[in-house]
Amino acid sequence: MPYDDSGWRNFGTFGANRSPENVRGGAALGRALEDALSRMIIEGGIKSSATSPRGLKARLKYLNSDAGVQALREVGITVRPRTVKNWFAGTQKPSNANLELIDTAYWNLRTRRILANLGAFKQHLNNRGRGTAVEIHPINQDLVDEPARRANLTGDQAIRTLPAVRYIWDEAVSAMEAGDAGKLEEIWDDIITELDSDWGAYTYVSHVGLGA
């Protein structure tokens, strides 16, 4: 249900726009999705260092394909194809300089593959139907004209948490991918309607965090 934000149409009249972190909820949701995606890429990746036998073996196994070889070339690895094959076979160890490039190639390829198919990210947020927690921080009123500051948006009690937001993540991820700011705003309106009668006060926020 789109929110009638008539009370917020003059946002900034009393200084709320002086704080750069204060943005519309849809924009904050988009940032939160990007942050969660970055965490998924990193936290779901190989934990062991590329300099350890286990970490090197895992990276080379991931890179052992045409796409992986291309990723190695893209980061500046110039050894002969036979040397790369020896790396994959475990019969030759890369130099320290190439270990660093192998690590970069691994992360580049992992990121590229996930961004090319965001279905796994949607599943991550849907969490088998259990949804994802959303933490909502109200606007920063430090630079708002003091008479216009809203008491209900001050202090820790104004930080709101929805423990299990469900059903919106497929559309939200697709909107993030498409850069569809309008759709993200619609989705944000759906999210904040789960708050109490003052949910309209969260049309603009300073930060949104996802528990994913």
N, C-alpha and C positions, 0 to 999 in steps of 0.2 A: 504494500500500500504506500504510494508516494506520500511523503510528508509535506504538509502545508507549512513551509518554513517562513511564513510572512513575518514572524518575529525576528528572523535572522537575515532578511533580505538586505538590511542595511548594515550587515556585518562589517565592522571596522569603523563605524561612526564614532565610537568611543575608545578606539585604540586597540581592539582585539587583533587587528591585522598588523600591529607593530611587531608582534612576535612571529618570526618566520615559520615556527613549527606549527602554528595554528592553520589548519587546512580543512577543507571539506572532508567528511568521513570517507567518501569514495576514494579520494586521493590517498588518504592514510591507509585504507584497506589495500589498495594497490601496492603501496610500499611494504606493508606487512606480508603480503603474498610473496613479493620478491625476496624479502628477508627469509621467509620460511623455505622458499625454494633453494636459496643459497645454502641454508643449513642442511637441507636434505641431501644436496649434492655432496657437501663436505662430510657430514656425519655418517652418511651411508657409504662413503668411500673406504679405501684401504687405510687402515690405521697405522700399520707398521711403516717405519721410515724406508725410503728408497735405498738407503745405504745398508740396511739389514738384509740378510739372505732371504728371509721370508717376504719382506716388503718388495724387494727387487723381483723375486719370482712371481709374486702376485701381479705386479704391474706389467711384466713382460707377457704373462699369460693373457691379461686383458688386451694388450696391444698386438697380440699375435693374429693379425688379420690384415687384409689389404688396407682397411681404414686405419688400423693401428700403425702400419708402416708409413702411411701418408702422414699421420700425426707426428711421427718421429721426424720425418723430413721437414715438416712445417716448422718445427722448433729449432732446426739448424743442425740436426745430426747428419753427418756427411760420410760416415763409414761405408764400406762396400756392402752390397747386399749379403754376401757370404758372412760377413761379420755379424750382421743383424740376425741371420739365421742361427749362427752360433750362440748369440745371446738367448734366443728363444729356446734353443736346445739345452742351454745351461752348460755349454762346453767352453765358453769364453766370458770373462767378466768385463763389463764396460768400465771405462776410465771414470774417475771421479767427476770430471766435467760432464761426461755423457750420462752419468747417474742423475745429475740434476736435470738434464734435458729430458730424460726418460720420465722423471716425475712430472715435469711440466706437460709432456705429451699425454700422459695418463689422465691428468686432471682436465686437460683441454678436450680429450675425446669423451670422457665421462660426461662433462658438462654439455657438449654438443649433442650427445645421444639423448640425454634427459630433456633438453630443450626442444629436440625434434619430436618428442612424443611425451606430452605432459600427462598422459593417462596415469602413470605411476604417481605423479604428484596429486592428482585428483583423488586417487585411492587413499593416499597418505592422509589427506585432509578429511575425507569421508570416514576413515577409521572404522571400516566395517559397519557403517550405519550409526556409530556412536558419536560422530561429529568431532569438532575441534573447539577448544576453549578460545574465547576472544576476550582480551583485556582492553578496556577503553579508557583512555586518559582524557579528561576534559580540557578545554582550551586553557592555555597559560594566560592568567589574568594579570601578571606582574606589570604589564605596560598599559593595562586598561585604566581609563580615568576612574579614580577611586569611587566616586559616587555611583558609577555604572557597574561595579563589580558584583557578581552574583554569588551570594553566600553558599548556595547549593552546589557550586562548582569549585569550592575551595576545600583543601585538605584531602587526606587519604580516603575519606568516605566517598569522595566524588569519583574515585577510580572504580569503574564498574567492571565486573567479570561475568560473562555468560559462559557457564561451564561446558556446554555442549551445543554448539551451533551446528545444525544439520541441514541437509537438503539444498544448500546454496552453492556448494563448493565447485561443482562441475561448471556452472555458469560463471562463477567468479574467476576461476582459472582461465576460462576461455576469454573472458573480458580483459583480464590482465594481458594475456597473450596478444589480443587484438588491439590493445591500447584504447579500449572503449570506455572512456571516462563516464559517459552517461549511464552505461549499464552498471558500472561499479557503484554509482550513486544510487541507482534503483535497488541494488542488492544491499547497500548499506542501510537504506531506509527499512528494508525487510528485517535486517539484523537488529536495529535499535528499537523496533517496535516491541521486542521482547523485554525491554526495560519498563520501568513504571511510567506513571503519567507524565513524568518530566523527560521522556525520551527525546523530545525535540531539542533539548539543550545539548544533545550530542550530535547534532547535525554537523557542527564543526568540532574538531578535536585537535589535541596536540600530538597524540600517539595512539597507535593501535598495535597490539601484540597478539600473536597467534601461538597457542600451545602445541605447536607442531614443528 
